[in-house]
Amino acid sequence: MSQAHAHAPQNASTLSYITPTTDSPWATYLSQVDRVLPYLGSLSRWAETLKRPKRALIVDVPIELDNGTIAHHEGYRVQHSLTRGPGKGGVRYHPDVTLEEVMALSAWMSIKNAAVNLPYGGAKGGIRVDPKKLSHKELEKLTRRYTSEIGIIIGPQQDIPAPDVNTNGQIMA
């Protein structure tokens, strides 16, 4: 490969999708990784990997409301690491959920699962919505549509969504 076509590896701080805003959950996670670097020894070479989610999916989740109008909601599913096994992590419904928050939560799931030696990677999801403003029927439509939209990256061998903030087993079923 010629020099013109060679690509140098990018530092995590230069990738636009993981450049944190000040005081975001993702910025907090990145600073935590930096703080533990001196204690990682030979594992410190994996620090840049810890600072990158494997995959981040942003989806539009349109649903027809009970009054006949169409509402669009932004949804996310982030798989931080699938090294130990399929991703595992909840899906939250909240009006303030952001991609950066979901990225951080997925990374913390990777750390938590590894810390207790579970055979799962870290993943997390969310939809920017106030679920208290939706009827039961609208919540069902939202969940089904979100699941359909992220279906390309979930399944028992790759990523297992679970309940989280403002969701429960009934909503997730």
N, C-alpha and C positions, 0 to 999 in steps of 0.2 A: 504494500500500500504506500502510495506517495505521501510525502509530508503534507501536501495540501489536503489530503483526505484523512489523515490521521486525526483522531479525536483524543485529546487528553481527558482523563477522568475529571469530572466536575466535583468540586467540593460541595457538600450539602448546602452551604450558605449561598451558593451561586445559582441554585435551582429555584426558579420563580415560584413554583407551587409549594415549596417548603420554606420560603423566606418568611419568618414570622413577623407579625405586627407586634409592637411593644406590648408587653404584659399579657400576651395571649397564652392560652394553655400550651400551645406548641412551643412558644418561646420558653416557658417554664420547663417543659420536658427537655428541650435542647440544653438548657443551662444545667439541668440535673445530670445529663450525660457528661457534660464538660467537667462538672464537679467530681464525678467518680473516676474520671480517667486516670488520675495518679494511682488509684487502687486496683486497676484492672490488669496491671502487669503485661504479660504477653498478649492478653486479650484486647489490649487497647487498640490493636490494629483493626478491630471490628467496630470502632466507634463511628466511623462514617456510615456503616451499614445500619447501626442503631438509629442514626439520624435521618433515615430515609424510609418512608413507607414503601412496601412492595407495590401496592396498587391503591389508587384513590379514584373512586367512581362518583361522578356528580350526575344526578338524574333529575329530569322534570317529572313531577308526579301530578298529572292533571286528573281531577275527579269532577263528576257532576254532582253538585249539591242538591239537597232536597228541593230547593226552590227553582231548579232547572239551570242555574248558571254554572259555568265551569270555573273552578278554582285551580290555580297552579301552585304547587309547593316544591321547593328545592329539597332534594334528598341526597344523602351521602352514604357510601359504604367504603370504609378504608380497611385494607388488610396490611397491617404493619409488617408482620412476619409470618410465614407459613413453614418455617424451617423445622419446627418441632411436630408439626401435624396441621390439620385443618385450622383455619382461623376460628376463634370463639370470642364472641362479644355481643353485647346488647345493642338494641335499637331504641333510641330515645325520640320522643315527640316533644318538641319544645319550640316556642316562637323565637328563641335566641340561639338555637344551635347553629354552629358554623363548621366549615370544613376544618379549620385549625383545631377546634375543640375535639372533633371526631378523630383527627389525626393523632392528637395527644392521647386521647383515651385508648385508641387502638394500640399505641406504643406501650402505654402502661399495662394493658392486658397482656402484651407479649412478655413483659418483665414479670408480672404476677404469675402467669402460667409457668414460666421457666423457673421462678423462685420456688415453687412447690412441686416442680418436676411433673407437671401435667403434660400429656402428649398433644398439646394444642398450641397454636400460634395466637397472635393477638389481632383482633379485628373489632370494629365498632361501626355503628351506623346511626343515622338520625334523619329526621325530617323537620324542616323549619315550619312548624305549625302550632297553633294553640288548640290542643285536642279538646279542651273544655268548650270550644265554640262549635264543635262538630257533633252531629247526632250519632247514635250508635251505627246506623246504616252508613253514614259518611265515613266514620272511622274504619268500618269494614272495607269500604271501597278504597280508602287511602292505603290501608295495609296490603290489600290484594294488588293494587297497582304498583306500589313500591316494591313488593316482592317480585312482581313480574319484571320491573325495570332492572333490578339488581340480580335477577335470575341467571344472568350470564357469568356471575362470579361466585354464586353460593351453591351449596350442596353438601351432603354429609362427608365428602372426601376433600372439600376445599374450604368451606366457610359455613359456620353454623350460627345464624342469628339467634338471639335470645331476648327476653324482655329487659327493659331498662327504665329510665325516667318516663313516666306517663304511659307506659305500656305494661301489659301483663300477659299471662298465659292465654287468656281468652282472645285478646287483641292479636297476639302472635299466631294463634291457631288459624 
